[in-house]
């Protein structure tokens, strides 16, 4: 969110930057930038099927490892809480399908905690981030899910003076953070618009808050602050999995209009020669511009 050190175009505010466009128009089967059923323009309309040359949204791909999952199991029923949040008020019935095959854990629950001081919303918001292996987008957690997740990590609300509006703002900041991270990834992926004209999709992600990246450690030795969080996002680039590293830095006061406050450093990980070449090109553009 906010200013970024990662985009191939510049280091200006990402909200003011324009997403780079592909070198040429996409093939007729790629309905890019069309309006979806929610009235939101995305990189690729999820209501339409991609052409045969863009296999990133198919259930399986030869380039994907055997046994890969399109995402956590709880995402499959996430739209129940987008379209009809009342279904979540009782927590729902647990079935074997609720187990996430990636970690054999049940999904986050929507049941209020025993000592919870106030009710929280169970409504979930749909993101603009395509979910690989499906024709849908990723769905963000509800306020109740976020609360329960924080309790599971050891947080105790009695240590903080929280109001219901605080949780609402936390969710908005969380969602905006992820939207901005995806926006920065799309800038990098514009370098590969010809080979993947329909755009990428997010396969999976994970937090590594205590595993500082080499770049973050080098910046720290130079006197800069360490990031307060780190994520690794794995995207599907038309059948090829690519890892991105995202460092989150404190950007000061929260912008109350768009809930931006984090400075993101987004870049492809040094996992391949292609990623090294991409970062070399972008570095050259920055120094020569």
QUIMOVEN-V692712 format. One line per field, one symbol per residue. phi: phi as a letter, one per 20 degrees, with the letter a starting at -180 (. if undefined). psi: psi as a letter, one per 30 degrees, with the letter a starting at -180 (. if undefined). burial: + if it has 9 or more other C-alpha atoms within 8 Angstrom, else -. A space follows every 10 residues. Layout:
phi=???
psi=???
burial=???
//
This chain:
phi=.mfcddffea dfgffeedfg egfbfffged ffmeeefemd ecfbfffdef fffcefdffb bgeeffnfdf qgffffdfff eeebfffefd nmeecgffff ffbldffged egfgdffbfc fdfddfedef egncdcdfdf feffffgfff ffeofcfffc edcgffffff fffgffgfff ffgfffffff fdffebfene ceeabbecge dffgffffff feoefefebb cddddddlod ecdddcdddf dnffffecme beedddafff dbfffffgff fffffffee
psi=lblkgfkfea glkffflkkk llelkllffj ikglkafggk klekkfflkl lffigfglfl kffkkkgkkf lkeffegefe fefifffffg flkklfffkj ffghlllklg kklegkflll kgkkkklgjk jkflgllkkl lleeeeeeee efgfkkfffl iklefeeeee eeeeeeeeee eeeeeeeeff fgeefiffll kkellkkhef ikleeeeeee fggllllflk kkkjljihfk kkkkkjkkkk gbkkjfeggk fkkkjklkli fleeeeeeee eeeeeeff.
burial=++++++++-- +-++------ -+---+---+ ++++++---- ++-+++---+ ---+++++-- +--+-----+ +++++--+++ ++-++-+++- +------+++ +-----+--+ ++-------+ -++++++-++ +++++-++++ ++++++++++ +--------- ---+--+++- +++-+++-++ ++++++++++ -++--+++++ +++++--++- -+---++-++ -----+++++ +++++++++- ++++++++++ +-------++ +++++++++- ----++-++- -+--++---
//
